[in-house]
């Protein structure tokens, strides 16, 4: 009986095989784009009702193809006294932290309520958004770049 002919196997690996690169900190800080939707000005009778509630929509857009864990923190307050002098202070009503997961390219709409006790100009751009790739083994989410100030004028009628 003849033995079957043995063939040597050769394995080829092209030299320019892309190795999955770790995202840069800049890429990680741009996973989620946020935008706030609210009226530019809001009329309220503080004489009739001391609290002025304004509906605000926080739109979160996943800019990547990957699944992303997102954490939203509404407890952040501007620390500089200058910011308080110009814009005054307001409060977000209801839940102060949200954790959600966005699929690749998903857009998510979060309904919020801002509460004001005085007339004035306020900056609604206080929510802090953190994100990380779902398959990324990190203890900390990366802070997402904040957009421009989101100013609203509260008028007394």
C-alpha angles and dihedrals in degrees: 000000000000120000115236113256113262118226123202113231118223122200118209126197116184109233094230097057106146112241111212102257123217109249113257119244088252092054090047091051090055100051093104126039116200132198131178121218117199140128115285089227132012128202118214136166104230089181091064098037124017095206121065113202119196123187113231127184119211109202116201119193122190103219094190135072090234130090109259132199110221130195121190120196118192096176094084114115126189106257101199114094088220091064090051093048093052101037107020123215130289136171134235109228123222127005114020100194131043130186119193142153123232123200120224111298091358120152117209127192119209118193113217136174123219118203122208130184099185140038116257147092115301135185110228091184094100103107111111115213123200126185142179135178109262094233092046114108101216131131094217132052117225117251110245119231111265121232127229120297112288104218124194128182117219113201130192116227 
